[in-house]
Structure formats: C-alpha cells, structure tokens
Amino acid sequence: MNASSRIYVAGHRGMVGSAICRALKAAGLPTPITFTSAELDLRNQAAVQAMMEREKPTHVFLAAAKVGGIHANNVYRADFLYDNLMIEANIIHASHTVGVEKLLFLGSSCIYPKLAAQPLQEDALLTGALEPTNEPYAIAKIAGIKLCESYRDQYGANFISAMPTNLYGPGDNYDLNNSHVVPALIRKFHEAKERGDSTVPCWGTGSPRREFLHVDDLAQACMFLMEHYDGKDHVNVGTGEDLPIKELAETIRDIVGFSGDIAWDTDKPDGTPRKLMDCSRIHKLGWKHAIGLREGLSEVYSEFKEAPDAVRAK
C-alpha cells in the first residue's frame, strides 16, 4: 500500500474496522473508502457490485460482520449465518470482478473444532465438530476462508485470511444482551459499583480459558499481513497466552474497583472449554502483539468511564 492506493475498509464503524482506519491514518496512508450500513447494505449483491465498480479499490480489508457473544450467537442463529455469508460473498466476489490487488478477510477463532488440540493450529480447521452455540457464525467464517482460497486457486487472486482471537478495545459493544465477555464484565462491575451492589452475577463456572488481544494490536497485524504475507493458508492472530474467565473477571473487578463478590451462575453455558491460538506462523513472519492485557483493560475502562451513558449502554 502507498499514497496512490485506494483502500476500502468494510465495517469501518465496528471495533476492528475503526482500529484498521486508525492504523492506516497513523501510517500516513490515504483516507480509506468507507460506507455506513445506511449508505450501503453489504448483503445486497447488486449494491456492493455497483460500489466496487465505481470506487475501484486496490486493497480491501473485509472487517464487516454481524457479531455477538454466546447469547446472541445462540438466539439469532439464522441472522448470523445468512448475514455473514452474504456480506463476505458479495465483497469477495466483487473484489475479484473489479481486479482488487489484495484482500484481507477477517474470521474468528471459533472456526476451530470445539475439542481441537490446544493451542489451536491453523491445520485444525474442519477436523471436528464445532461449538454448538456459535456454529452458524463459525460456518459463515469458514466459508469466507474457503472463498478466499478458491478465488486464489481458480483465478490467482491475492486474497488472504486472518483469524483473530477474542478481541477487546475502543468501540466495543456494551449491550449485555449481545456483547462479548470483556465489555460485558466491564459494564457489569462498573454499574454494580455505582449501585453499591454486594455481588455481580457471571455466566458459567469461570473455568474456560480464553486469550484476549487488543484490537489495536490486531489492526497492526492486519497492516503487517497486507504488506508481508501472500500465502494461501489462513493465519492465526493472537497473543499465544490465555487465562481462566474467573481470573479475567477478578482482574476487571480490580481495575473497576468493585469490592463485592462474583456469583457464578453454573446453570448458564460455558462455551468452548479453551481457545488458545498457536501464533507461531505470524510470529515467524515477524509480528507480535505489543499491548499487555492488564494495560489494555485499564485503558479500555478509562475510555468506558468517559463515554456518555447512551454510548455505554449500546
């Protein structure tokens, strides 16, 4: 990418897309091509095709997706499968037809089998059953990987895929009905502290282990891969370090300054027992994360506290 590149960021208002836009600006690259969902419905094939023919991007970051936590994935199964299939298929196909130089598709660590050997290696894909609660989303993301591979095999397209671990950071979703674990815990502990509650309820047993990556680190990895990686195989992006959800909750409780107890609701699902990424491939390429978990969580909580109540509640 250079000063004459036309860079399209799909999903620029989301947590990942906005981080990529910040990274592009910091690198002195041109302001990316962006459209809000009101301006362009990415599920509409004709609209996406017309936009791509009009804008003629040279590089595409495909960060647009319908996302959510365990509850949202489990309840809105058809929406998660249909919307994500349409978004990725429309953008990937249109990128091929207009001759995009390079496309980066962003997936998720949930593509791997529920009981895959840890840490999760890229070649574990399609070797076992998926976690049932987020299977539709995972299937859509697997389809996106295979679309990139197939357009490469059939047409020689330089389409690559990156699979991030669990993300957190600026622009996260704090809606308790469909948020991920970090923003949900931050909001729960903060509001409990404000109310003077003695306990905070949390889902599951707290025993599953998770890995967390700051979204600004992911954005740097995306920039790195766009510049330095042209391979067919998808690439894991994470820290290579994990911790129990119980420890995460206790860390966030400490950062927020909530002095009460955590009440674990063991009737609620835990999800996948462990999801630790094997990041040796991207490490060998020369990239590693820079933001430590406690440092990142502290920054995010500071931003959360400063945000208006209406923004925090979304």
N, C-alpha and C positions, 0 to 999 in steps of 0.2 A: 504494500500500500504506500502511496505517495501523494503529493499535493494535487495530482490530477485524477486521483481515484474517485469513483462515485460509489460511496459505501452506504448500503441500505441496512438499517438495523430494524428488524421486525420484532415488535414487542418493546419499543423503546421506553414505554411508560412503566413497564414491570421492573422488578428489582434487578434482574440480570441485565435487561436491555438498557436501563438507565445507567448501570455501572459500566457497561461497554461504551456508552456515549461519553461518560466522564473520562474513560481511559483514552478514547480517540481524541478528545479535546486536549488532554494532558500531553499527548504525543504530538500535538501540532498538526493533526490530520484534518482534512476538510470536514465541515459540519455534515453529519450523516443525513441521508434521506430517511424521513420518518413520516408515519401517518397514524393518527389515533384510530381507535376502533370505530368511532363515529364517521371518520373520513373514509375508511376502507375496511370492509368486512373480509378478513382473511379466509373465511370459509367459503367465500364467493369466488369460484374459479374464474369467471369472466372478468370480474373486477380486478383480481390480482394480476391476471394476464395483461389487461389493459394498462395497469400501473407500471408493470415491468417493461412493457414495450415503450411506454412514454418516458420513463426515467432512465432506462438502460444502465442499471448499476453494474459496476465491475466486481464488487465484493459484497457478499451478503452474510450477515450474522443472523441466523434464524433462532431468535430467543423468544419468539411469541409462543404461548401455550396457555391452555386452561389448567391451572394448578390449584392444589389444596392439600390439606392434611388427611389423616386417616378417615375422619368423619366424612369430609366432602367426597373423597375418592370412593368411599363405600356406598354413599347415598346417591350420588349423581353419576352413576356408572355409565349410562348411555351418553350423557353430555361429555364426559371426559374422553370417551373413546371416539365419538363422532367428531367433536370439535378439533381435537388434536390431529386426527387423521386428515381432516380437510385442510387445516392450516399448513401442515408440513407438505402434504402432497401438492397443494397449489403453488407454494413458493418454490419447492424443489423443481417441479416440472417447468414452471415459468422461467426459473433461473437457467435451465437447460435451453429452452427455446430462444431466449434472448442472448445467449452466449456469455453468461456471467463467468468471469475468470476463476473465481474461487468462492465457495460457500462453506460456512461452518454451521453445522446443525448441533444444537444442544439437547441432550437427552437427560437421563437421570439414572442414579444408581439402582433404582427399583427395577431396572430391566433384568437384573440377575435373579436366578432362582432363589426361592426363599431359604433353602438349606444349602446353598452353594458353599464350598470351602472358603474359609477366611484366611487372609484377606482376598477380596473379590478380584480375580484376574479377568482381563478382557475376554479370554477364551472360554470363560464360564457361560457366556451367553448361549441361551437355548439348550442348556444341558439338564434342565429340571423344571419342576412346577414353580410358578410364580407365587408371591404372597397374594392370597385371595382378595384382601381388602383394596389393593390398588392395581389389580390385574388389568383392567381396561386401560388405565393410563400407561402402564408398562408396555402393553401390547402396541399401543399407538407409538410409543417412543422406539420400540424395536422395529416397527415398520419404517420409521424415519431413518434409522441406521441402514436398513436394507435398501431403502430408496437411494440413499447416497451411494452405497456400494454398487447398486445396479446401474445407476446412471454413469458411474465411473466405468464399470465393466462393458456396458453396451456402447457408450458414447465417448468415453475418455474424459468425462467431466471431473474437474478437480474439486470434488465435494468431500469434505471430511466431517467427522463426528467426534464430539467430546461428551463424556459422561461425568457431570459433576456429582459430588457427594452432597449431603444435606447442606443447604446454604442459609445464611443469615446476613443481615446488614441493612443499610439505608433503603427505604422504600418497601420494607416488608409489610405483610398483611397481618393486621392485629385482630381481625374478626374471629372471635372464639369459636364460631361455627365451622370455619373452613381454613384456619391458619395452621402453620406448621408449629413444631414444638417450641422453638426458641421464642418467637413473638408471643405465642400463647402463654408461656410461662412468665415472660416479662410483664405482660399485661395483668395476668392473674395476681402476681406478687405485688405489683405496684398498686392495683386497686384494693387489694386486701390490706396493704399498709395504710392507704388513705382512709379506709373504713375502720381501721383498728381491729380487724378480724384476728382470731387466735389461730386459725388453721386455713390452709389452702388445699383444695382437692385437686389431685392429679390423676390422670388415667393410668391404668395398668399397675404393674408391680414395681416399675422403676429399674428392672433388671436388664432390659435390652440395651445393647451398646450401640452408640452412634458416633459418627465422625461429622465434624462441622467445619465448613470453610466459609470465610468471609467473602461476600460477593465481589468486593474489590479485588481480592486475590484471584477469583475466577475470571474477572474481566481481563486481568493481566495475562492469565493463562490463555484466554481466547486470542488476545493480541499476539502472544508468542506463537501459538499454533497456526494462526493465519499467516504469519511471516516465515515459520520454520518447519512446518510439517505438511507433507503432501501424500501421506500414506493412505491406504485403503482401510486399514484397521482402525476402529474407534479407540479413543484414548481416555482413560480414567483421569479425572482431575480432583484431587483432594489433598489432605494433609498426610495421610498414612497413619494417623493417630485417632483413637476413639476413646470413649468413656461411657460409663453407665448413665442412663437417663436420670437415675437417682442423684448421681454426682453433679450432673448438669443442673438439675433443679436446685440443689443445695448451693451451687455456685451463683446462680441467678438470684436466689433468695438473699445471699450475702451481698451481692452487688447492689440490689434494690434496697437492702436494709430492712427487710421484713424479719421480725423477731419470733414469729409464731412457728407452728409445726406444719408438716406436709402430711396430708391424709391420702394415702394411695388407694384408689378405687379398683380393687382387683377383679371386679366384675366387667370392667372395660377391657377391650383388646390391647395387647402389647404391640402387635405388628411383628415384623421380622425380628428374630432374636438378635441378630448382629448384622451390621452393614459397614464393614471397613474396606476401603478401596486399596488395592495394590496399585500404587502410583509409580512403580519403578520405570514404566515406559516413559512417562513425561519427565521424570527425574533424570533419566539417561539423556533425554533430549536437551536438558539444561534448565528446566524450570522447577522452582519450589515456592511454596507459599511463604508469605512474609509476615502475616498478622497472627499473633498468638490468640488462643481462644478467649482467655480472660480479658486481654486487652481489647479484643474486638467486641465482646459482650458489654464491656464498660462503655465503650464509645456508642454502641447502639442504644444502651439505656439512657445515656445523656441526650441523644437525639430524640428518643421517645418522650422524655420528660419535657423537652422544649416544644414538641409538636402540639398544635391545637387539639382539644378534646375530640373534635369532629374527625380529624385525621387519624388519631389513635384508635378510634372506635371502629374504623372501617375494616 
